């Protein structure tokens, strides 16, 4: 886990999965090229994927306020559109 740009030494949990052989080969080659462990590259990919998914979705509370605002101001929006 990263804290202020520093990678902390956390416990690791083994797991088994399957992936496209070409994708795995590319990940292994990337790790080799960068002089990193394969697991570090996989963890970085996991983090990047999760961060991108979380960044795309607005928080539900924000969306609830937005919907309420649209509902309350519907008449104003219609007038402004004319």
C-alpha positions in Angstrom: 0.0 0.0 0.0 1.3 3.5 -0.8 1.4 6.1 2.0 2.7 9.5 1.0 4.5 8.0 -2.0 6.2 5.3 0.1 5.4 1.6 -0.5 4.7 0.0 2.8 5.7 -3.6 3.5 2.3 -5.4 3.9 1.5 -9.0 4.2 0.9 -10.9 1.0 -1.9 -13.4 0.2 -1.4 -16.0 -2.4 -4.2 -16.6 -4.9 -4.7 -18.5 -8.1 -6.3 -17.2 -11.2 -6.2 -17.6 -15.0 -5.3 -15.0 -17.7 -4.7 -14.8 -21.4 -1.2 -16.2 -22.0 -0.2 -13.3 -24.2 -1.2 -10.8 -21.5 0.8 -12.7 -18.9 3.8 -12.8 -21.2 3.6 -9.1 -21.7 3.3 -8.5 -18.0 6.3 -10.7 -17.3 8.3 -9.0 -20.0 7.5 -5.6 -18.5 8.6 -6.8 -15.1 11.9 -8.1 -16.6 12.5 -4.9 -18.6 11.9 -2.7 -15.6 13.9 -5.0 -13.3 10.9 -5.5 -11.0 9.3 -8.5 -9.5 6.3 -9.9 -11.4 4.1 -9.5 -8.3 4.9 -5.8 -8.1 3.8 -5.3 -11.7 0.6 -7.2 -11.0 -0.1 -5.2 -7.8 0.4 -1.9 -9.7 -2.0 -3.1 -12.4 -4.6 -4.0 -9.8 -4.2 -0.6 -8.1 -4.4 1.3 -11.4 -7.5 -0.6 -12.4 -9.3 0.0 -9.1 -8.3 3.7 -9.0 -9.6 4.2 -12.6 -12.9 2.5 -11.7 -13.4 4.5 -8.6 -12.5 7.8 -10.2 -15.1 7.3 -12.9 -18.1 7.1 -10.6 -19.3 10.2 -8.8 -20.3 9.5 -5.2 -23.9 8.6 -4.7 -24.5 11.5 -2.3 -23.3 13.9 -5.0 -25.6 12.3 -7.6 -28.5 12.5 -5.2 -28.0 16.2 -4.7 -27.7 16.7 -8.5 -30.9 14.8 -9.2 -32.7 16.9 -6.5 -31.3 20.1 -8.0 -32.5 19.1 -11.5 -36.0 18.3 -10.2 -36.3 21.5 -8.2 -35.0 23.7 -11.1 -36.7 22.0 -14.0 -38.9 25.0 -14.8 -35.9 27.3 -14.7 -34.0 25.0 -17.1 -37.0 25.0 -19.5 -37.1 28.8 -19.5 -33.4 29.2 -20.1 -33.5 26.7 -23.0 -35.9 29.0 -24.9 
